[in-house]
Amino acid sequence: MKKTIFYLCLLTTLICFATTASAQQQKGIHIALTGQIGTSEGWLNMDGTRGTYSYAIPNGRIERQLTFVSYNKKTGRLVLKATDQRGRYIGQFDGIYSTETYYEDGQQLRTDTYQGTFTNNKGVKITFNLYMD
């Protein structure tokens, strides 16, 4: 009887965890950041589960599509999948997203940062350091 109750509690906990993780992934994340992607100036915007990132090149800017993969609020780990305009896989952003609240001149302000590594579809890794502008 004790084993049955234990397994029932364990199963209920796992179902609750899976539901919470699934719901968290469905929400996505809402951010607008700027900074460095490799050696280029870069911009990253997410509106829920979809977004874009772009980076400067000598004669303009290249823009790519982003899809939300996962975000762990506890650790701050955020993973975003990048594709070109035709939907072909380009690579993945994998880093730590953090939000800090601070006070300046009596006003409450917030700053967001997202730092990590972008790995392209050929395995080349570049660092990125983005922040709320």
C-alpha positions in Angstrom: 0.0 0.0 0.0 2.8 2.4 0.9 4.6 1.7 -2.4 1.4 2.3 -4.3 0.9 5.7 -2.6 4.6 6.6 -3.2 4.4 5.8 -6.9 1.1 7.6 -7.3 2.6 10.7 -5.7 5.7 10.4 -7.8 3.6 10.1 -11.0 1.5 13.1 -10.0 4.6 15.2 -9.4 6.1 14.2 -12.8 2.9 15.1 -14.6 2.7 18.5 -12.8 6.4 19.2 -13.7 5.9 18.2 -17.4 2.8 20.4 -17.6 4.6 23.4 -16.0 7.6 22.9 -18.3 5.4 22.7 -21.4 3.4 25.8 -20.4 6.6 27.7 -19.8 7.9 26.8 -23.2 4.6 27.9 -24.8 4.8 31.4 -23.3 8.2 32.2 -24.8 10.0 35.4 -23.8 9.7 39.1 -24.6 13.0 40.9 -25.0 14.6 43.6 -27.2 18.4 43.7 -26.9 21.4 45.2 -28.7 25.2 44.6 -28.4 27.8 42.3 -29.9 27.3 39.1 -31.9 30.8 38.0 -32.6 32.7 41.1 -33.7 29.6 42.7 -35.3 27.0 45.0 -33.8 23.8 43.0 -33.2 20.2 43.2 -32.4 17.8 40.5 -31.0 14.1 40.8 -30.5 11.7 38.1 -29.2 7.9 38.5 -29.0 6.9 35.3 -27.3 7.9 32.3 -29.3 9.0 34.1 -32.4 11.5 36.9 -33.1 14.5 38.1 -35.2 18.1 38.8 -34.8 20.3 40.8 -37.1 23.9 41.9 -37.3 25.8 44.6 -39.1 27.9 43.9 -42.2 30.0 46.5 -44.1 27.2 47.4 -46.5 24.1 46.9 -44.4 22.5 44.4 -42.1 21.5 40.7 -42.2 18.3 39.6 -40.5 17.4 36.1 -39.4 14.4 34.5 -37.8 14.3 33.1 -34.2 12.2 30.5 -32.6 12.0 30.0 -28.8 13.4 26.7 -27.7 13.6 26.9 -23.9 14.1 29.1 -20.9 14.9 28.0 -17.4 13.9 30.9 -15.0 15.9 29.3 -12.2 19.2 29.1 -14.0 18.6 31.8 -16.6 19.5 29.5 -19.5 17.8 30.7 -22.7 18.0 28.8 -26.0 16.8 30.2 -29.3 16.9 28.5 -32.7 17.9 30.6 -35.7 16.8 30.1 -39.3 17.1 32.0 -42.6 14.2 33.6 -44.3 13.3 30.3 -46.0 13.3 28.4 -42.7 16.6 26.7 -43.1 18.5 26.1 -39.8 21.3 28.6 -39.3 22.3 27.9 -35.7 21.4 28.3 -32.1 21.9 30.9 -29.4 22.6 29.3 -26.0 23.3 31.6 -23.0 22.3 33.1 -19.8 19.5 35.7 -19.7 19.3 37.9 -16.6 17.2 40.8 -15.4 18.5 43.2 -12.7 16.5 46.0 -11.0 18.4 48.9 -9.7 17.7 52.5 -8.4 19.1 55.6 -9.9 18.1 59.1 -8.8 15.2 57.6 -6.8 13.8 55.8 -9.9 13.5 52.0 -10.2 15.2 50.9 -13.4 15.8 47.6 -15.1 18.5 46.1 -17.3 18.4 42.8 -19.2 21.5 40.9 -20.4 21.9 37.8 -22.6 25.4 36.4 -22.9 26.5 33.1 -24.3 27.6 31.3 -27.5 26.0 31.1 -30.9 26.8 27.9 -32.7 26.2 27.8 -36.4 25.1 24.8 -38.5 28.8 24.1 -39.3 29.8 23.9 -35.6 31.5 27.3 -35.6 31.0 29.1 -32.2 31.0 32.8 -31.6 30.2 34.7 -28.4 27.5 37.2 -28.0 26.9 39.9 -25.4 23.5 41.6 -25.6 21.8 44.0 -23.3 18.7 46.2 -23.0 19.3 49.5 -24.7 
